Amino acid sequence: MGVEGCTKCIKYLLFIFNFIFWLAGGVILGVSLWLRHDPQTSELMGLQLDGEQAPSTFYIGVYILITVGAVMMFVGFLGCYGAIQESQCLLGTFFACLVILFACEVAAGIWGFINKDQVTQEMKVFYDSAFSSATVPALFGVAGKEEKRAKAEGVLKVFHETLQCCGTNKVSQVLLQTNGLCPTKDSILEQITQISCHSRIDELFTTKLYLIGIAALVVAFIMIFEMIFSMILCCGIRNSSVY
């Protein structure tokens, strides 16, 4: 015997919310894959200096998002099917998955909040290291110094071309422009008013972290309603089977 009255309304509301949840999972999966393969971040994360890879803390959060998006799509499908079939077993499994997913999202949010400044700081340190290696004159006759400097200049050029920035302040910009390491601009005014790379790094990762945070809040809001509706529907199915 199927559910009736308000519980039936809850059943279809749960189906709608789960469909939205499934779509949200697909959106998060798509956004996280875009963040992983975005040309700007991919260029910077793929850099190497003195055998060391560029900091990859940002990618940890992206990989968490990819996992969450895939799991959300599975859980959303489970919730839709469980609601239509009025299955207590599927709805109970769905509720348990939601609780685990919600706990993981909270944990990921706490981790992201704690490490939000670390992402940009690590990339700034990496840039500064390349800047130091590229601008300190190599000692004449010392093996490997010129090669190290050339590699550091290559790293700086990737930063400058990718982020359209130059140096960390006016003094460093003049030094880099003298060495031909800053992007060439159409006018002298644009050349001398280029934005510092530290500012560009802040802008790049802060924007993407805000995007991740907004997506997490929307998903958390939907999940709370789904947990409430799934329990109401599960109780309604159990009560209707008694009569």
Residue frames as qw, qx, qy, qz and C-alpha x, y, z in Angstrom:
[[0.000, 0.888, 0.460, 0.000, 0.00, 0.00, 0.00],
 [0.443, 0.420, -0.013, 0.792, 1.47, 3.36, -1.03],
 [0.204, -0.332, -0.420, 0.820, 1.70, 6.45, 1.13],
 [0.048, 0.743, 0.573, 0.342, -1.13, 8.99, 1.05],
 [0.242, -0.934, -0.250, 0.076, -1.81, 12.62, 1.93],
 [0.095, -0.953, 0.283, 0.061, 1.04, 14.80, 3.16],
 [0.656, -0.398, 0.589, 0.252, 3.48, 11.88, 3.12],
 [0.699, 0.464, 0.464, 0.284, 2.84, 11.44, -0.60],
 [0.204, 0.973, -0.011, 0.109, 3.64, 15.11, -1.07],
 [0.445, -0.748, 0.474, 0.134, 6.87, 14.56, 0.88],
 [0.804, 0.045, 0.535, 0.256, 7.67, 11.64, -1.41],
 [0.575, 0.694, 0.277, 0.334, 7.57, 13.81, -4.53],
 [0.093, -0.975, 0.189, -0.068, 9.36, 16.68, -2.79],
 [0.654, -0.511, 0.516, 0.211, 12.13, 14.27, -1.84],
 [0.757, 0.333, 0.452, 0.333, 12.32, 13.06, -5.44],
 [0.318, 0.913, 0.086, 0.240, 12.60, 16.66, -6.68],
 [0.335, -0.878, 0.342, 0.012, 15.26, 17.53, -4.09],
 [0.764, -0.249, 0.535, 0.263, 17.20, 14.39, -4.96],
 [0.664, 0.594, 0.320, 0.323, 17.05, 15.22, -8.64],
 [0.067, 0.972, -0.132, 0.184, 18.41, 18.69, -7.82],
 [0.608, -0.648, 0.450, 0.089, 21.01, 17.02, -5.60],
 [0.825, 0.139, 0.452, 0.310, 22.00, 14.73, -8.48],
 [0.458, 0.813, 0.136, 0.331, 22.31, 17.73, -10.80],
 [0.247, -0.930, 0.260, -0.084, 24.33, 19.61, -8.16],
 [0.780, -0.348, 0.465, 0.232, 26.68, 16.63, -7.96],
 [0.717, 0.460, 0.350, 0.390, 27.13, 16.80, -11.72],
 [0.150, 0.954, -0.018, 0.260, 27.80, 20.55, -11.53],
 [0.501, -0.781, 0.372, 0.038, 30.35, 20.13, -8.72],
 [0.828, -0.048, 0.458, 0.319, 32.04, 17.31, -10.61],
 [0.566, 0.688, 0.245, 0.382, 32.20, 19.49, -13.73],
 [0.075, -0.970, 0.138, -0.188, 33.47, 22.56, -11.85],
 [0.667, -0.605, 0.414, 0.135, 36.11, 20.53, -9.99],
 [0.798, 0.193, 0.409, 0.399, 37.34, 18.97, -13.24],
 [0.344, 0.865, 0.104, 0.351, 37.50, 22.47, -14.74],
 [0.352, -0.895, 0.267, -0.062, 39.50, 23.69, -11.71],
 [0.809, -0.298, 0.435, 0.261, 41.83, 20.71, -12.11],
 [0.654, 0.255, 0.469, 0.536, 42.44, 21.35, -15.83],
 [0.116, 0.973, 0.145, -0.134, 42.09, 25.16, -15.89],
 [0.702, 0.547, -0.099, 0.445, 44.97, 26.47, -18.06],
 [0.063, -0.834, 0.295, -0.462, 46.08, 29.05, -15.48],
 [0.691, -0.554, 0.406, -0.225, 46.34, 26.68, -12.50],
 [0.974, 0.126, 0.141, 0.128, 47.63, 23.78, -14.62],
 [0.539, 0.703, -0.217, 0.410, 50.47, 25.92, -15.97],
 [0.187, -0.759, 0.428, -0.454, 51.50, 27.04, -12.50],
 [0.831, -0.367, 0.357, -0.219, 51.07, 23.68, -10.76],
 [0.950, 0.273, 0.043, 0.148, 53.14, 21.95, -13.44],
 [0.252, 0.859, -0.367, 0.253, 56.20, 24.12, -12.84],
 [0.899, -0.280, -0.139, 0.306, 59.42, 22.73, -11.39],
 [0.113, 0.898, -0.315, 0.286, 62.38, 24.54, -9.84],
 [0.025, -0.579, 0.772, -0.262, 65.57, 22.81, -8.71],
 [0.310, 0.010, -0.950, -0.035, 63.81, 19.46, -8.94],
 [0.110, 0.291, 0.725, -0.614, 60.93, 20.59, -6.70],
 [0.014, 0.534, 0.726, 0.434, 57.33, 20.61, -7.91],
 [0.184, -0.386, 0.014, -0.904, 55.15, 23.68, -7.42],
 [0.247, -0.001, 0.734, -0.633, 52.96, 23.51, -4.25],
 [0.319, -0.174, -0.781, -0.508, 49.91, 21.31, -4.81],
 [0.090, 0.205, 0.731, -0.645, 47.81, 22.04, -1.70],
 [0.466, 0.272, -0.037, -0.841, 45.13, 23.58, -3.93],
 [0.526, 0.152, -0.724, -0.419, 44.79, 20.32, -5.83],
 [0.083, -0.073, -0.925, 0.363, 44.04, 18.40, -2.62],
 [0.348, 0.350, 0.429, -0.757, 40.83, 20.42, -2.24],
 [0.521, 0.358, -0.397, -0.665, 40.03, 19.89, -5.94],
 [0.352, 0.106, -0.924, -0.107, 40.45, 16.11, -5.66],
 [0.117, 0.227, 0.786, -0.564, 38.14, 16.13, -2.63],
 [0.461, 0.398, 0.086, -0.788, 35.56, 18.01, -4.71],
 [0.463, 0.265, -0.707, -0.464, 35.83, 15.50, -7.57],
 [0.182, -0.065, -0.963, 0.188, 35.16, 12.66, -5.12],
 [0.229, 0.333, 0.563, -0.721, 32.26, 14.53, -3.49],
 [0.473, 0.359, -0.228, -0.771, 30.67, 15.29, -6.88],
 [0.431, 0.134, -0.845, -0.287, 30.83, 11.65, -7.99],
 [0.098, -0.185, -0.895, 0.394, 29.44, 10.38, -4.67],
 [0.313, 0.326, 0.297, -0.841, 26.67, 13.01, -4.79],
 [0.518, 0.234, -0.492, -0.659, 25.53, 11.77, -8.17],
 [0.381, -0.024, -0.924, -0.010, 25.37, 8.19, -6.88],
 [0.015, -0.269, -0.732, 0.626, 23.58, 9.17, -3.66],
 [0.375, 0.283, 0.009, -0.883, 21.14, 11.41, -5.57],
 [0.531, 0.098, -0.689, -0.483, 20.21, 8.53, -7.86],
 [0.285, -0.126, -0.911, 0.271, 19.79, 6.25, -4.82],
 [0.141, 0.283, 0.502, -0.805, 17.48, 8.79, -3.17],
 [0.475, 0.221, -0.284, -0.803, 15.37, 9.27, -6.31],
 [0.520, 0.025, -0.813, -0.262, 14.92, 5.54, -6.79],
 [0.196, -0.162, -0.841, 0.478, 14.24, 4.93, -3.10],
 [0.274, 0.241, 0.289, -0.885, 11.58, 7.67, -2.98],
 [0.567, 0.170, -0.420, -0.688, 9.72, 6.44, -6.09],
 [0.562, -0.004, -0.824, -0.078, 9.86, 2.79, -4.96],
 [0.593, -0.607, 0.101, -0.520, 8.94, 3.77, -1.36],
 [0.847, 0.025, -0.483, 0.222, 11.67, 1.47, -0.11],
 [0.549, -0.829, 0.082, -0.062, 12.58, 1.83, 3.56],
 [0.858, -0.203, 0.198, 0.429, 15.84, -0.03, 2.97],
 [0.539, 0.473, 0.198, 0.668, 16.95, 2.29, 0.15],
 [0.131, -0.883, -0.082, -0.444, 15.83, 5.39, 2.04],
 [0.726, -0.672, 0.089, 0.114, 17.68, 4.25, 5.15],
 [0.778, 0.009, 0.220, 0.588, 20.83, 3.65, 3.09],
 [0.284, 0.714, 0.206, 0.606, 20.33, 7.02, 1.43],
 [0.395, -0.895, -0.026, -0.207, 20.03, 8.74, 4.83],
 [0.805, -0.456, 0.167, 0.340, 23.20, 7.03, 6.11],
 [0.650, 0.303, 0.245, 0.653, 25.10, 8.08, 2.96],
 [0.038, 0.859, 0.157, 0.486, 23.89, 11.65, 3.41],
 [0.596, -0.801, 0.048, 0.030, 25.08, 11.76, 7.02],
 [0.793, -0.204, 0.248, 0.518, 28.53, 10.45, 6.02],
 [0.469, 0.532, 0.286, 0.645, 28.72, 12.84, 3.06],
 [0.190, -0.922, -0.129, -0.311, 27.63, 15.77, 5.22],
 [0.705, -0.656, 0.131, 0.236, 30.29, 14.92, 7.83],
 [0.723, 0.068, 0.297, 0.620, 32.94, 14.69, 5.09],
 [0.246, 0.750, 0.258, 0.557, 31.86, 18.04, 3.68],
 [0.412, -0.906, -0.012, -0.094, 32.07, 19.70, 7.09],
 [0.774, -0.417, 0.237, 0.414, 35.53, 18.19, 7.60],
 [0.591, 0.353, 0.326, 0.648, 36.63, 19.35, 4.13],
 [0.004, -0.898, -0.198, -0.392, 35.24, 22.83, 4.89],
 [0.586, -0.793, 0.103, 0.130, 37.21, 23.03, 8.14],
 [0.758, -0.120, 0.322, 0.555, 40.36, 21.84, 6.33],
 [0.409, 0.619, 0.324, 0.586, 39.81, 24.44, 3.59],
 [0.224, -0.948, -0.098, -0.202, 39.26, 27.24, 6.12],
 [0.695, -0.619, 0.204, 0.304, 42.46, 26.31, 7.99],
 [0.647, -0.103, 0.459, 0.600, 44.52, 26.05, 4.79],
 [0.401, 0.844, 0.352, 0.049, 42.95, 28.87, 2.77],
 [0.008, -0.955, 0.260, 0.141, 45.96, 31.14, 3.26],
 [0.635, -0.391, 0.603, 0.283, 48.48, 28.32, 2.87],
 [0.710, 0.482, 0.466, 0.215, 47.57, 27.79, -0.78],
 [0.324, 0.927, 0.022, 0.189, 48.47, 31.33, -1.83],
 [0.371, -0.843, 0.384, 0.062, 51.41, 31.61, 0.56],
 [0.773, -0.156, 0.548, 0.279, 53.08, 28.46, -0.79],
 [0.631, 0.613, 0.344, 0.328, 52.73, 29.70, -4.37],
 [0.031, 0.987, -0.114, 0.106, 54.16, 33.12, -3.42],
 [0.575, -0.629, 0.493, 0.173, 57.17, 31.46, -1.77],
 [0.774, 0.186, 0.513, 0.321, 57.67, 29.37, -4.92],
 [0.414, 0.857, 0.165, 0.260, 57.56, 32.51, -7.07],
 [0.232, -0.935, 0.268, -0.012, 59.98, 34.35, -4.76],
 [0.743, -0.337, 0.514, 0.263, 62.39, 31.41, -4.93],
 [0.680, 0.470, 0.411, 0.385, 62.32, 31.54, -8.74],
 [0.133, 0.976, 0.031, 0.169, 62.75, 35.32, -8.64],
 [0.478, -0.780, 0.380, 0.140, 65.82, 35.04, -6.41],
 [0.755, -0.084, 0.548, 0.351, 67.42, 32.38, -8.60],
 [0.559, 0.649, 0.390, 0.339, 66.72, 34.34, -11.78],
 [0.085, 0.969, 0.023, 0.230, 67.95, 37.76, -10.61],
 [0.571, -0.716, 0.341, 0.210, 71.00, 36.92, -8.51],
 [0.460, 0.728, -0.476, -0.177, 74.01, 37.09, -10.85],
 [0.994, -0.038, -0.042, 0.089, 75.63, 33.71, -11.47],
 [0.451, -0.731, 0.423, 0.290, 79.24, 33.34, -10.33],
 [0.539, 0.679, -0.438, -0.238, 81.62, 33.19, -13.27],
 [0.343, 0.439, -0.829, 0.035, 82.94, 29.72, -13.90],
 [0.410, -0.114, 0.772, -0.472, 80.71, 27.97, -11.36],
 [0.172, -0.053, -0.890, -0.418, 79.19, 24.90, -13.02],
 [0.141, -0.487, -0.862, 0.018, 75.42, 24.68, -13.04],
 [0.041, -0.485, -0.352, 0.800, 74.75, 28.28, -12.01],
 [0.213, 0.230, -0.371, -0.874, 73.83, 29.51, -15.49],
 [0.302, -0.193, -0.870, -0.339, 71.63, 26.49, -16.08],
 [0.185, -0.483, -0.740, 0.430, 69.83, 27.04, -12.76],
 [0.060, 0.433, 0.097, -0.894, 69.31, 30.70, -13.59],
 [0.249, 0.067, -0.624, -0.738, 67.92, 29.85, -17.04],
 [0.279, -0.353, -0.890, -0.070, 65.42, 27.41, -15.51],
 [0.115, -0.523, -0.535, 0.653, 64.34, 30.00, -12.94],
 [0.138, 0.304, -0.213, -0.918, 63.84, 32.57, -15.70],
 [0.278, -0.132, -0.809, -0.500, 61.66, 30.06, -17.53],
 [0.224, -0.483, -0.799, 0.280, 59.52, 29.61, -14.39],
 [0.020, -0.482, -0.229, 0.846, 59.14, 33.38, -14.03],
 [0.183, 0.132, -0.505, -0.833, 58.10, 33.76, -17.65],
 [0.269, -0.344, -0.873, -0.217, 55.34, 31.16, -17.17],
 [0.167, -0.562, -0.586, 0.560, 54.07, 33.07, -14.11],
 [0.005, 0.426, -0.047, -0.904, 54.20, 36.40, -15.93],
 [0.228, 0.028, -0.651, -0.724, 52.55, 35.23, -19.15],
 [0.264, -0.376, -0.886, -0.056, 49.90, 33.12, -17.38],
 [0.229, -0.674, -0.563, 0.420, 48.87, 35.71, -14.79],
 [0.273, 0.745, 0.198, 0.575, 49.82, 38.83, -16.81],
 [0.490, -0.869, -0.022, 0.067, 51.86, 40.18, -13.92],
 [0.617, 0.535, -0.325, 0.478, 55.41, 41.20, -13.13],
 [0.284, 0.345, -0.551, 0.704, 57.51, 41.10, -9.95],
 [0.408, -0.525, -0.697, 0.269, 56.40, 41.76, -6.40],
 [0.147, -0.832, -0.217, 0.490, 56.92, 45.54, -6.22],
 [0.401, 0.908, -0.040, -0.113, 58.11, 48.46, -8.37],
 [0.193, -0.739, 0.621, 0.175, 61.81, 47.79, -7.71],
 [0.577, -0.069, 0.804, 0.127, 61.55, 44.14, -8.73],
 [0.619, 0.674, 0.395, -0.083, 59.49, 45.10, -11.79],
 [0.214, 0.908, -0.310, -0.183, 62.23, 47.46, -13.00],
 [0.343, -0.511, 0.775, 0.140, 64.84, 44.73, -12.48],
 [0.630, 0.217, 0.745, 0.031, 62.79, 42.15, -14.36],
 [0.520, 0.821, 0.184, -0.149, 61.96, 44.54, -17.18],
 [0.002, -0.825, 0.515, 0.234, 65.65, 45.30, -17.56],
 [0.344, -0.284, 0.884, 0.141, 66.32, 41.58, -17.97],
 [0.436, 0.143, -0.569, -0.682, 63.41, 41.21, -20.43],
 [0.103, -0.102, -0.977, 0.158, 61.43, 38.90, -18.12],
 [0.305, 0.403, 0.505, -0.700, 58.21, 40.92, -17.89],
 [0.473, 0.557, 0.664, 0.157, 55.37, 40.68, -20.44],
 [0.213, 0.002, 0.278, 0.937, 55.65, 43.27, -23.21],
 [0.187, 0.688, 0.572, -0.406, 52.86, 45.86, -23.18],
 [0.440, 0.685, 0.424, 0.397, 51.55, 48.15, -25.90],
 [0.044, 0.898, -0.015, 0.437, 52.36, 51.39, -24.09],
 [0.342, 0.363, -0.575, 0.648, 54.95, 52.65, -21.62],
 [0.467, -0.384, 0.271, -0.749, 52.20, 53.45, -19.11],
 [0.940, -0.122, -0.131, -0.292, 50.96, 49.85, -19.16],
 [0.742, 0.296, -0.500, 0.333, 54.53, 48.64, -18.90],
 [0.182, 0.336, -0.548, 0.744, 55.26, 50.61, -15.72],
 [0.530, -0.229, 0.305, -0.757, 51.87, 49.94, -14.08],
 [0.636, 0.020, -0.744, -0.202, 51.83, 46.16, -14.31],
 [0.747, -0.529, 0.059, -0.398, 50.19, 44.32, -11.41],
 [0.133, -0.556, 0.801, -0.178, 52.45, 42.44, -9.02],
 [0.548, 0.058, -0.809, -0.206, 52.44, 38.65, -9.18],
 [0.063, -0.090, -0.820, 0.562, 51.65, 38.36, -5.46],
 [0.432, 0.240, 0.233, -0.837, 48.41, 40.25, -6.07],
 [0.615, 0.234, -0.520, -0.544, 47.57, 38.06, -9.08],
 [0.351, 0.046, -0.925, 0.139, 48.23, 34.88, -7.08],
 [0.168, 0.179, 0.645, -0.723, 45.90, 36.12, -4.32],
 [0.531, 0.291, -0.063, -0.793, 43.24, 36.98, -6.88],
 [0.519, 0.205, -0.751, -0.352, 43.52, 33.66, -8.72],
 [0.348, -0.068, -0.914, 0.199, 43.23, 31.30, -5.76],
 [0.182, 0.183, 0.537, -0.803, 40.90, 33.43, -3.62],
 [0.560, 0.199, -0.225, -0.772, 38.35, 33.53, -6.45],
 [0.594, 0.087, -0.767, -0.227, 38.50, 29.77, -6.92],
 [0.193, -0.073, -0.844, 0.495, 38.31, 29.07, -3.17],
 [0.367, 0.176, 0.291, -0.866, 35.21, 31.29, -2.90],
 [0.624, 0.159, -0.490, -0.588, 33.67, 29.32, -5.75],
 [0.462, 0.006, -0.879, 0.118, 34.33, 26.07, -3.88],
 [0.012, 0.109, 0.665, -0.739, 32.88, 27.53, -0.66],
 [0.507, 0.154, -0.001, -0.848, 29.65, 28.71, -2.31],
 [0.641, 0.095, -0.670, -0.361, 29.14, 25.30, -3.92],
 [0.328, -0.022, -0.869, 0.369, 29.68, 23.57, -0.56],
 [0.215, 0.121, 0.470, -0.848, 27.14, 25.81, 1.21],
 [0.617, 0.139, -0.265, -0.728, 24.46, 25.20, -1.44],
 [0.604, 0.063, -0.787, -0.109, 25.00, 21.44, -1.26],
 [0.151, -0.033, -0.788, 0.595, 24.92, 21.44, 2.56],
 [0.413, 0.110, 0.215, -0.878, 21.60, 23.34, 2.52],
 [0.704, 0.122, -0.465, -0.522, 20.05, 20.80, 0.12],
 [0.474, 0.098, -0.859, 0.169, 21.40, 17.86, 2.16],
 [0.127, 0.008, 0.651, -0.748, 19.77, 19.06, 5.38],
 [0.634, 0.154, 0.027, -0.758, 16.34, 19.17, 3.72],
 [0.677, 0.204, -0.650, -0.279, 16.91, 15.78, 2.14],
 [0.239, 0.090, -0.877, 0.407, 17.77, 14.17, 5.47],
 [0.357, 0.104, 0.478, -0.796, 14.60, 15.60, 7.02],
 [0.694, 0.243, -0.196, -0.649, 12.36, 14.52, 4.12],
 [0.543, 0.219, -0.805, -0.096, 13.89, 11.05, 3.88],
 [0.045, -0.002, -0.853, 0.520, 13.19, 10.35, 7.57],
 [0.499, 0.199, 0.283, -0.794, 9.62, 11.68, 7.31],
 [0.694, 0.281, -0.435, -0.500, 8.97, 9.53, 4.23],
 [0.376, 0.184, -0.898, 0.136, 10.56, 6.48, 5.81],
 [0.176, 0.091, 0.728, -0.657, 8.35, 6.85, 8.89],
 [0.595, 0.271, 0.026, -0.756, 5.30, 7.41, 6.67],
 [0.610, 0.251, -0.689, -0.301, 6.02, 4.22, 4.69],
 [0.196, 0.063, -0.912, 0.354, 6.43, 2.22, 7.89],
 [0.333, 0.177, 0.536, -0.755, 3.15, 3.55, 9.32],
 [0.636, 0.292, -0.217, -0.681, 1.22, 2.97, 6.09],
 [0.481, 0.202, -0.842, -0.133, 2.37, -0.66, 5.96],
 [0.107, 0.003, 0.833, -0.544, 0.78, -1.27, 9.37],
 [0.532, 0.317, 0.343, -0.706, -2.73, -0.51, 8.07]]
